[in-house]
Amino acid sequence: MHTITTVAELRRTLEKSRSADQRVGFVPTMGYLHDGHLALIAASQAQCDVTVVSIFVNPTQFGPNEDLSSYPRDFLRDEELCRGRCVAILFAPGAHEVYPIDFQTFVEPGDLAKPLCGSFRPGHFRGVATVVSKLFNMVQPDVAFFGQKDFQQCAVVRRMAIDLNLPIKIVTVPTVREQDGLAMSSRNRYLSEEERQRALAISRGLSAALDEFCSGERHVEKLIAVAKKHLEAVDRLQYLELIDGDTLKAADSPLHRSAALCAAAYVGSTRLIDNVILALPAQ
């Protein structure tokens, strides 16, 4: 595995793969890797000849009162995990490599960035769109892999790739969960044992709503109410919304298109997000 810190070296290394007409897959991460990230790596390796994993904790997607300084980091552990999964290239640029002095050009996402997390984290998706577009330009992959847990992020990135004519296929990989159902997240490490048990209310609520949907329930209010009963265990429910899977606008009731039930909640001081897809047959 090549561990690379500069764009120039990255491009030189990937030039050999491109000259051999190899398909390049890309997994962008902020590090502190878990099984969810490893599932993205596995998906890339199944579809591509060369897999590039990036580790960069992006400062522009954190708000002034968020956890940038305390965000979990363990580069040596991450590097060993990537090496154990036979990753071809681990790209770990420093902040100045990504954002040079006097950097002033940002990607401004549109309406998909406004609801859900966008309502509570102003500027977050501007930072996400900017860093992802920069990483796409650095790596120039054929395919990029993202996790379904970050449903809104996937929608924003997919729209950006279309709007900016980026020749990159965006693949969404299903959420990986702990055995008890908790969606895997680097932030789970912040939870105390007691908080972690209460955090299970999020996945249980979403799962209960999915069960109702699979049993034939199509009314938005009823599906949300089923999930909300379980979410009383969290300290603060930030949002619980059933949205159209394409537009991210509030889903029509009764459902006639596939939708996503998305939640964000605080357990203790830790903000967690999760979602389930309510899939209807294509018409």
C-alpha positions as YAML, in Angstrom:
chain: A
units: angstrom
residues:
- id: 1
  name: MET
  ca: [0.00, 0.00, 0.00]
- id: 2
  name: HIS
  ca: [1.18, 3.51, -0.85]
- id: 3
  name: THR
  ca: [0.57, 6.13, 1.86]
- id: 4
  name: ILE
  ca: [0.59, 9.48, 0.08]
- id: 5
  name: THR
  ca: [0.25, 13.02, 1.42]
- id: 6
  name: THR
  ca: [0.54, 15.25, -1.65]
- id: 7
  name: VAL
  ca: [-1.59, 15.68, -4.76]
- id: 8
  name: ALA
  ca: [1.47, 15.59, -7.00]
- id: 9
  name: GLU
  ca: [2.58, 12.19, -5.72]
- id: 10
  name: LEU
  ca: [-0.99, 10.89, -5.84]
- id: 11
  name: ARG
  ca: [-1.32, 11.80, -9.50]
- id: 12
  name: ARG
  ca: [2.05, 10.31, -10.38]
- id: 13
  name: THR
  ca: [1.11, 7.05, -8.68]
- id: 14
  name: LEU
  ca: [-2.33, 6.85, -10.30]
- id: 15
  name: GLU
  ca: [-0.93, 7.65, -13.74]
- id: 16
  name: LYS
  ca: [0.36, 4.07, -13.97]
- id: 17
  name: SER
  ca: [-3.10, 2.68, -13.24]
- id: 18
  name: ARG
  ca: [-4.74, 4.92, -15.82]
- id: 19
  name: SER
  ca: [-2.18, 4.04, -18.49]
- id: 20
  name: ALA
  ca: [-3.08, 0.39, -17.84]
- id: 21
  name: ASP
  ca: [-6.78, 1.30, -18.26]
- id: 22
  name: GLN
  ca: [-7.54, 0.25, -14.69]
- id: 23
  name: ARG
  ca: [-10.77, 1.35, -13.02]
- id: 24
  name: VAL
  ca: [-10.16, 3.57, -9.99]
- id: 25
  name: GLY
  ca: [-12.50, 3.45, -7.00]
- id: 26
  name: PHE
  ca: [-12.48, 6.09, -4.28]
- id: 27
  name: VAL
  ca: [-13.62, 5.98, -0.64]
- id: 28
  name: PRO
  ca: [-13.45, 9.43, 1.01]
- id: 29
  name: THR
  ca: [-13.40, 9.30, 4.83]
- id: 30
  name: MET
  ca: [-12.58, 11.43, 7.85]
- id: 31
  name: GLY
  ca: [-10.73, 8.52, 9.42]
- id: 32
  name: TYR
  ca: [-11.28, 6.61, 12.65]
- id: 33
  name: LEU
  ca: [-12.36, 3.77, 10.40]
- id: 34
  name: HIS
  ca: [-15.03, 1.25, 11.37]
- id: 35
  name: ASP
  ca: [-16.83, -1.63, 9.65]
- id: 36
  name: GLY
  ca: [-19.00, 0.82, 7.72]
- id: 37
  name: HIS
  ca: [-15.91, 2.26, 6.07]
- id: 38
  name: LEU
  ca: [-14.54, -1.23, 5.48]
- id: 39
  name: ALA
  ca: [-17.79, -2.11, 3.66]
- id: 40
  name: LEU
  ca: [-17.19, 0.84, 1.33]
- id: 41
  name: ILE
  ca: [-13.65, -0.41, 0.70]
- id: 42
  name: ALA
  ca: [-14.96, -3.91, -0.04]
- id: 43
  name: ALA
  ca: [-17.54, -2.49, -2.46]
- id: 44
  name: SER
  ca: [-14.84, -0.54, -4.25]
- id: 45
  name: GLN
  ca: [-12.56, -3.55, -4.50]
- id: 46
  name: ALA
  ca: [-15.41, -5.63, -5.92]
- id: 47
  name: GLN
  ca: [-16.08, -3.12, -8.69]
- id: 48
  name: CYS
  ca: [-12.70, -1.52, -9.37]
- id: 49
  name: ASP
  ca: [-9.09, -2.47, -10.08]
- id: 50
  name: VAL
  ca: [-7.53, 0.13, -7.78]
- id: 51
  name: THR
  ca: [-9.00, 1.49, -4.53]
- id: 52
  name: VAL
  ca: [-7.99, 4.83, -3.08]
- id: 53
  name: VAL
  ca: [-9.03, 5.69, 0.49]
- id: 54
  name: SER
  ca: [-8.65, 9.25, 1.72]
- id: 55
  name: ILE
  ca: [-8.43, 10.36, 5.34]
- id: 56
  name: PHE
  ca: [-9.01, 14.04, 5.92]
- id: 57
  name: VAL
  ca: [-10.93, 15.67, 8.77]
- id: 58
  name: ASN
  ca: [-12.45, 18.52, 6.82]
- id: 59
  name: PRO
  ca: [-12.60, 21.74, 8.86]
- id: 60
  name: THR
  ca: [-15.02, 23.54, 6.53]
- id: 61
  name: GLN
  ca: [-17.92, 21.20, 7.31]
- id: 62
  name: PHE
  ca: [-17.78, 21.80, 11.07]
- id: 63
  name: GLY
  ca: [-19.67, 24.65, 12.69]
- id: 64
  name: PRO
  ca: [-18.09, 26.95, 15.31]
- id: 65
  name: ASN
  ca: [-19.53, 24.96, 18.24]
- id: 66
  name: GLU
  ca: [-19.03, 21.48, 16.76]
- id: 67
  name: ASP
  ca: [-16.47, 18.79, 17.49]
- id: 68
  name: LEU
  ca: [-13.63, 19.50, 15.03]
- id: 69
  name: SER
  ca: [-10.92, 19.61, 17.69]
- id: 70
  name: SER
  ca: [-12.17, 16.48, 19.47]
- id: 71
  name: TYR
  ca: [-13.19, 14.47, 16.41]
- id: 72
  name: PRO
  ca: [-11.69, 10.98, 16.90]
- id: 73
  name: ARG
  ca: [-8.39, 10.39, 15.13]
- id: 74
  name: ASP
  ca: [-6.07, 7.38, 15.06]
- id: 75
  name: PHE
  ca: [-4.07, 7.47, 11.84]
- id: 76
  name: LEU
  ca: [-1.76, 4.55, 12.59]
- id: 77
  name: ARG
  ca: [-4.76, 2.31, 13.33]
- id: 78
  name: ASP
  ca: [-6.50, 3.48, 10.15]
- id: 79
  name: GLU
  ca: [-3.37, 2.89, 8.10]
- id: 80
  name: GLU
  ca: [-3.09, -0.66, 9.44]
- id: 81
  name: LEU
  ca: [-6.76, -1.37, 8.70]
- id: 82
  name: CYS
  ca: [-6.33, -0.18, 5.11]
- id: 83
  name: ARG
  ca: [-3.17, -2.23, 4.68]
- id: 84
  name: GLY
  ca: [-4.98, -5.29, 6.03]
- id: 85
  name: ARG
  ca: [-7.73, -4.76, 3.45]
- id: 86
  name: CYS
  ca: [-5.17, -4.49, 0.61]
- id: 87
  name: VAL
  ca: [-6.05, -0.87, -0.19]
- id: 88
  name: ALA
  ca: [-3.83, 0.30, -3.05]
- id: 89
  name: ILE
  ca: [-3.44, 3.94, -1.98]
- id: 90
  name: LEU
  ca: [-4.10, 5.71, 1.31]
- id: 91
  name: PHE
  ca: [-4.26, 9.44, 0.65]
- id: 92
  name: ALA
  ca: [-3.81, 11.53, 3.78]
- id: 93
  name: PRO
  ca: [-3.28, 15.17, 2.82]
- id: 94
  name: GLY
  ca: [-2.60, 17.90, 5.34]
- id: 95
  name: ALA
  ca: [-4.91, 20.88, 5.69]
- id: 96
  name: HIS
  ca: [-2.69, 23.17, 3.58]
- id: 97
  name: GLU
  ca: [-2.60, 20.60, 0.78]
- id: 98
  name: VAL
  ca: [-6.40, 20.73, 0.56]
- id: 99
  name: TYR
  ca: [-6.90, 24.40, 1.45]
- id: 100
  name: PRO
  ca: [-3.88, 26.44, 0.34]
- id: 101
  name: ILE
  ca: [-3.19, 29.88, 1.78]
- id: 102
  name: ASP
  ca: [-5.82, 32.43, 0.68]
- id: 103
  name: PHE
  ca: [-8.21, 29.67, -0.40]
- id: 104
  name: GLN
  ca: [-11.51, 31.35, -1.30]
- id: 105
  name: THR
  ca: [-13.45, 29.17, -3.77]
- id: 106
  name: PHE
  ca: [-16.33, 27.07, -2.47]
- id: 107
  name: VAL
  ca: [-19.01, 24.84, -4.00]
- id: 108
  name: GLU
  ca: [-22.46, 26.05, -2.99]
- id: 109
  name: PRO
  ca: [-25.04, 23.23, -3.03]
- id: 110
  name: GLY
  ca: [-28.69, 23.97, -3.74]
- id: 111
  name: ASP
  ca: [-32.04, 22.95, -2.32]
- id: 112
  name: LEU
  ca: [-30.96, 19.40, -1.39]
- id: 113
  name: ALA
  ca: [-28.67, 20.93, 1.26]
- id: 114
  name: LYS
  ca: [-31.42, 22.97, 2.95]
- id: 115
  name: PRO
  ca: [-33.66, 20.49, 4.85]
- id: 116
  name: LEU
  ca: [-32.77, 17.93, 7.53]
- id: 117
  name: CYS
  ca: [-29.17, 18.43, 8.69]
- id: 118
  name: GLY
  ca: [-28.90, 21.56, 6.56]
- id: 119
  name: SER
  ca: [-31.51, 23.26, 8.73]
- id: 120
  name: PHE
  ca: [-29.43, 22.76, 11.87]
- id: 121
  name: ARG
  ca: [-25.87, 22.89, 10.53]
- id: 122
  name: PRO
  ca: [-25.57, 26.02, 8.38]
- id: 123
  name: GLY
  ca: [-22.65, 25.79, 5.97]
- id: 124
  name: HIS
  ca: [-22.12, 22.08, 6.61]
- id: 125
  name: PHE
  ca: [-22.99, 20.89, 3.11]
- id: 126
  name: ARG
  ca: [-21.11, 23.80, 1.56]
- id: 127
  name: GLY
  ca: [-18.03, 22.38, 3.27]
- id: 128
  name: VAL
  ca: [-18.91, 18.82, 2.24]
- id: 129
  name: ALA
  ca: [-19.51, 19.73, -1.40]
- id: 130
  name: THR
  ca: [-16.31, 21.75, -1.54]
- id: 131
  name: VAL
  ca: [-14.02, 19.12, -0.05]
- id: 132
  name: VAL
  ca: [-15.59, 16.25, -2.02]
- id: 133
  name: SER
  ca: [-15.26, 18.16, -5.28]
- id: 134
  name: LYS
  ca: [-11.62, 18.90, -4.46]
- id: 135
  name: LEU
  ca: [-10.92, 15.28, -3.57]
- id: 136
  name: PHE
  ca: [-12.65, 14.17, -6.77]
- id: 137
  name: ASN
  ca: [-10.34, 16.48, -8.74]
- id: 138
  name: MET
  ca: [-7.30, 15.17, -6.89]
- id: 139
  name: VAL
  ca: [-8.09, 11.46, -7.26]
- id: 140
  name: GLN
  ca: [-10.12, 11.60, -10.49]
- id: 141
  name: PRO
  ca: [-11.83, 8.28, -9.76]
- id: 142
  name: ASP
  ca: [-14.19, 6.36, -12.00]
- id: 143
  name: VAL
  ca: [-16.42, 5.42, -9.06]
- id: 144
  name: ALA
  ca: [-16.86, 6.90, -5.56]
- id: 145
  name: PHE
  ca: [-18.46, 5.09, -2.63]
- id: 146
  name: PHE
  ca: [-20.55, 6.61, 0.17]
- id: 147
  name: GLY
  ca: [-22.59, 5.16, 3.03]
- id: 148
  name: GLN
  ca: [-26.38, 5.31, 3.17]
- id: 149
  name: LYS
  ca: [-26.26, 6.48, 6.80]
- id: 150
  name: ASP
  ca: [-25.32, 9.88, 5.40]
- id: 151
  name: PHE
  ca: [-28.40, 9.90, 3.16]
- id: 152
  name: GLN
  ca: [-28.53, 13.66, 2.59]
- id: 153
  name: GLN
  ca: [-24.80, 13.82, 1.92]
- id: 154
  name: CYS
  ca: [-25.19, 11.16, -0.76]
- id: 155
  name: ALA
  ca: [-27.97, 13.17, -2.41]
- id: 156
  name: VAL
  ca: [-25.92, 16.38, -2.34]
- id: 157
  name: VAL
  ca: [-22.82, 14.69, -3.78]
- id: 158
  name: ARG
  ca: [-24.78, 12.90, -6.49]
- id: 159
  name: ARG
  ca: [-26.44, 16.16, -7.54]
- id: 160
  name: MET
  ca: [-23.09, 17.96, -7.52]
- id: 161
  name: ALA
  ca: [-21.54, 15.31, -9.78]
- id: 162
  name: ILE
  ca: [-24.40, 15.73, -12.25]
- id: 163
  name: ASP
  ca: [-24.45, 19.52, -12.14]
- id: 164
  name: LEU
  ca: [-20.68, 19.91, -12.51]
- id: 165
  name: ASN
  ca: [-20.42, 17.24, -15.23]
- id: 166
  name: LEU
  ca: [-18.06, 15.11, -13.17]
- id: 167
  name: PRO
  ca: [-17.51, 11.76, -14.94]
- id: 168
  name: ILE
  ca: [-17.82, 9.82, -11.69]
- id: 169
  name: LYS
  ca: [-20.34, 7.15, -10.76]
- id: 170
  name: ILE
  ca: [-21.65, 7.63, -7.22]
- id: 171
  name: VAL
  ca: [-22.44, 4.38, -5.40]
- id: 172
  name: THR
  ca: [-24.38, 4.30, -2.12]
- id: 173
  name: VAL
  ca: [-23.60, 1.32, 0.13]
- id: 174
  name: PRO
  ca: [-26.21, 0.19, 2.72]
- id: 175
  name: THR
  ca: [-25.72, 1.27, 6.32]
- id: 176
  name: VAL
  ca: [-23.62, -1.12, 8.39]
- id: 177
  name: ARG
  ca: [-24.95, -1.68, 11.92]
- id: 178
  name: GLU
  ca: [-23.74, -3.12, 15.17]
- id: 179
  name: GLN
  ca: [-25.33, -6.44, 16.14]
- id: 180
  name: ASP
  ca: [-27.89, -4.58, 18.25]
- id: 181
  name: GLY
  ca: [-28.88, -2.32, 15.34]
- id: 182
  name: LEU
  ca: [-26.99, 0.89, 16.15]
- id: 183
  name: ALA
  ca: [-25.71, 2.48, 12.95]
- id: 184
  name: MET
  ca: [-21.93, 2.50, 12.91]
- id: 185
  name: SER
  ca: [-20.41, 5.95, 13.31]
- id: 186
  name: SER
  ca: [-17.07, 7.33, 14.41]
- id: 187
  name: ARG
  ca: [-19.00, 9.41, 16.94]
- id: 188
  name: ASN
  ca: [-20.34, 6.32, 18.73]
- id: 189
  name: ARG
  ca: [-17.15, 6.33, 20.78]
- id: 190
  name: TYR
  ca: [-18.40, 9.47, 22.55]
- id: 191
  name: LEU
  ca: [-21.30, 7.52, 24.10]
- id: 192
  name: SER
  ca: [-21.15, 6.19, 27.64]
- id: 193
  name: GLU
  ca: [-22.45, 2.67, 28.18]
- id: 194
  name: GLU
  ca: [-25.77, 4.05, 29.44]
- id: 195
  name: GLU
  ca: [-26.04, 6.51, 26.54]
- id: 196
  name: ARG
  ca: [-25.27, 3.81, 24.03]
- id: 197
  name: GLN
  ca: [-28.21, 1.75, 25.27]
- id: 198
  name: ARG
  ca: [-30.52, 4.74, 24.91]
- id: 199
  name: ALA
  ca: [-29.10, 5.49, 21.45]
- id: 200
  name: LEU
  ca: [-30.62, 2.19, 20.28]
- id: 201
  name: ALA
  ca: [-33.99, 3.98, 20.38]
- id: 202
  name: ILE
  ca: [-33.12, 5.61, 17.06]
- id: 203
  name: SER
  ca: [-32.61, 2.42, 15.07]
- id: 204
  name: ARG
  ca: [-35.47, 0.70, 16.88]
- id: 205
  name: GLY
  ca: [-37.87, 3.50, 16.03]
- id: 206
  name: LEU
  ca: [-36.84, 3.53, 12.38]
- id: 207
  name: SER
  ca: [-37.04, -0.27, 12.23]
- id: 208
  name: ALA
  ca: [-40.53, -0.25, 13.75]
- id: 209
  name: ALA
  ca: [-41.70, 2.20, 11.11]
- id: 210
  name: LEU
  ca: [-40.13, 0.06, 8.39]
- id: 211
  name: ASP
  ca: [-41.99, -2.97, 9.73]
- id: 212
  name: GLU
  ca: [-45.28, -1.04, 9.55]
- id: 213
  name: PHE
  ca: [-44.48, 0.03, 6.01]
- id: 214
  name: CYS
  ca: [-43.72, -3.58, 5.01]
- id: 215
  name: SER
  ca: [-47.07, -4.56, 6.53]
- id: 216
  name: GLY
  ca: [-48.83, -2.16, 4.19]
- id: 217
  name: GLU
  ca: [-48.98, 1.16, 6.06]
- id: 218
  name: ARG
  ca: [-48.58, 4.10, 3.65]
- id: 219
  name: HIS
  ca: [-49.73, 7.12, 5.69]
- id: 220
  name: VAL
  ca: [-46.83, 9.42, 6.54]
- id: 221
  name: GLU
  ca: [-48.23, 10.59, 9.89]
- id: 222
  name: LYS
  ca: [-48.75, 7.04, 11.14]
- id: 223
  name: LEU
  ca: [-45.28, 5.89, 10.10]
- id: 224
  name: ILE
  ca: [-43.67, 8.86, 11.83]
- id: 225
  name: ALA
  ca: [-45.77, 8.28, 14.95]
- id: 226
  name: VAL
  ca: [-44.66, 4.65, 15.15]
- id: 227
  name: ALA
  ca: [-41.00, 5.68, 15.05]
- id: 228
  name: LYS
  ca: [-41.47, 8.58, 17.46]
- id: 229
  name: LYS
  ca: [-42.78, 6.32, 20.24]
- id: 230
  name: HIS
  ca: [-39.36, 4.71, 20.51]
- id: 231
  name: LEU
  ca: [-37.45, 7.98, 20.31]
- id: 232
  name: GLU
  ca: [-38.64, 9.19, 23.69]
- id: 233
  name: ALA
  ca: [-35.45, 7.65, 25.13]
- id: 234
  name: VAL
  ca: [-33.15, 10.20, 23.43]
- id: 235
  name: ASP
  ca: [-32.27, 13.47, 25.12]
- id: 236
  name: ARG
  ca: [-33.27, 15.69, 22.21]
- id: 237
  name: LEU
  ca: [-34.89, 14.76, 18.92]
- id: 238
  name: GLN
  ca: [-33.65, 17.22, 16.36]
- id: 239
  name: TYR
  ca: [-35.73, 15.93, 13.46]
- id: 240
  name: LEU
  ca: [-37.73, 12.91, 12.37]
- id: 241
  name: GLU
  ca: [-38.92, 13.36, 8.81]
- id: 242
  name: LEU
  ca: [-40.25, 11.17, 6.04]
- id: 243
  name: ILE
  ca: [-38.94, 12.58, 2.79]
- id: 244
  name: ASP
  ca: [-39.12, 11.87, -0.91]
- id: 245
  name: GLY
  ca: [-36.03, 9.85, -1.78]
- id: 246
  name: ASP
  ca: [-35.14, 12.05, -4.76]
- id: 247
  name: THR
  ca: [-36.13, 15.61, -3.83]
- id: 248
  name: LEU
  ca: [-35.69, 15.37, -0.02]
- id: 249
  name: LYS
  ca: [-38.96, 17.28, 0.31]
- id: 250
  name: ALA
  ca: [-41.69, 16.08, 2.66]
- id: 251
  name: ALA
  ca: [-43.18, 12.88, 1.24]
- id: 252
  name: ASP
  ca: [-46.79, 12.88, 0.06]
- id: 253
  name: SER
  ca: [-49.28, 10.92, 2.12]
- id: 254
  name: PRO
  ca: [-50.19, 8.22, 1.35]
- id: 255
  name: LEU
  ca: [-46.80, 7.24, -0.03]
- id: 256
  name: HIS
  ca: [-46.74, 6.58, -3.76]
- id: 257
  name: ARG
  ca: [-42.98, 6.89, -4.28]
- id: 258
  name: SER
  ca: [-40.00, 5.46, -2.46]
- id: 259
  name: ALA
  ca: [-39.08, 7.56, 0.58]
- id: 260
  name: ALA
  ca: [-36.58, 7.79, 3.40]
- id: 261
  name: LEU
  ca: [-37.39, 8.12, 7.07]
- id: 262
  name: CYS
  ca: [-34.54, 10.18, 8.52]
- id: 263
  name: ALA
  ca: [-33.72, 11.05, 12.12]
- id: 264
  name: ALA
  ca: [-31.19, 13.14, 13.99]
- id: 265
  name: ALA
  ca: [-31.06, 13.09, 17.78]
- id: 266
  name: TYR
  ca: [-28.80, 13.94, 20.69]
- id: 267
  name: VAL
  ca: [-27.96, 11.28, 23.24]
- id: 268
  name: GLY
  ca: [-26.01, 13.06, 25.92]
- id: 269
  name: SER
  ca: [-23.93, 15.57, 23.98]
- id: 270
  name: THR
  ca: [-23.52, 13.28, 20.96]
- id: 271
  name: ARG
  ca: [-25.47, 13.97, 17.80]
- id: 272
  name: LEU
  ca: [-26.39, 10.83, 15.85]
- id: 273
  name: ILE
  ca: [-28.13, 10.40, 12.50]
- id: 274
  name: ASP
  ca: [-29.78, 7.39, 10.90]
- id: 275
  name: ASN
  ca: [-32.37, 6.50, 8.28]
- id: 276
  name: VAL
  ca: [-34.27, 3.68, 6.64]
- id: 277
  name: ILE
  ca: [-35.44, 3.45, 3.04]
- id: 278
  name: LEU
  ca: [-39.13, 2.74, 2.42]
- id: 279
  name: ALA
  ca: [-38.89, 1.32, -1.07]
- id: 280
  name: LEU
  ca: [-41.88, 1.06, -3.39]
- id: 281
  name: PRO
  ca: [-41.78, -0.83, -6.70]
- id: 282
  name: ALA
  ca: [-40.92, 1.36, -9.69]
- id: 283
  name: GLN
  ca: [-44.01, 2.39, -11.61]
...
